[in-house]
């Protein structure tokens, strides 16, 4: 499973979310490849799940994966809940 974390510039905030998603996946016992990029590069990175904050999430739709829209990028519980739901959706499609 491939997860791509996106933010406007692809630097600090997406990297921080990437690290938190890796921790959440480990806690859930799920294996996955997690990377980050800026919004303009997202289309060139085919992924199963795209994660972004609510201000850019709409721009991730149509890329072919499940989109996770976070209201608060530092809320680890929200991230974990929405990520778990997206993983179930990806697994259901497989």
N, C-alpha and C positions, 0 to 999 in steps of 0.2 A: 504494500500500500504506500502510495506516494502522497505526501502532504506538502503543499506550498503555502507559505505565509507571506502575505503581501502588505506593503504599506506604501504611502506616497513616494518616499524616497528610497526605500529598500535598505535602510541602514539600521539605526538604533532600535526603533520600535518593533520592526519585524524580527530582528535578531533576538530581542528579549522574548517575544512571543514564541519564537522557535524553541528557545531553551525551555520555556515553561511547557510547551507541548511535548517535548521529548520526555520531560519528567512525568507528565500526565500519562503518556503512553506506557512508560515503565511501570507506573503504579497500577495501570489497568491490565498489564501483561500483554500488551499489543505491540507487535513489531511493525515498524514503518520507517520509511525514509522521509526525513523532514528537512526542508531547506527554505530559504527566504529570498525575496527579490523585491524590486520596486514594481509598482503597478503596471508600468509600460512594458515590462519584460514578462509579465505573467502569461500572456498568450503563447509565448514560445516555450513554456515549461509545462508540458502535459502532466496533469496530476489527477489523483482520485478525489482529493479534497483540497479546496482553496479556502484559506482562512484570512479574514481581514476585519478591520473595524467597520462599524455600520456605515460610516461615511464613504467607504469605497467598495463595500460588499456588492452593491448592485452592478458595479463595473466588472465583477468577476463572474457573473452569471453568463451563460452561453459559452463558457470555455470547455464544457464537457464534464466537469466534475461537480461534486456536491459543494455548495458554498456555506461556510460557517461565518455568520455575521456576529461579531462581538460588540456588545454595548460598552464594555469596560475591559480594555486589554490587559489590565493587571488583576482582574478578578479570576483567580485560578479555579474557583468552583464553577463559575459560568463557563469558562473555557472547557473544563473537563466534561460538564453535562452536554454542551453542544457538540463537542468532539465525539463523545460516545454515541450520540444520536446520528451523527454523520457517518461514523464507522459502521453502525448497524445498517444504515441506508446503502452504503457501498457494498457491504456483504450480502444484502438482500438482492442486489442487482447481479451479483456474480453467479 
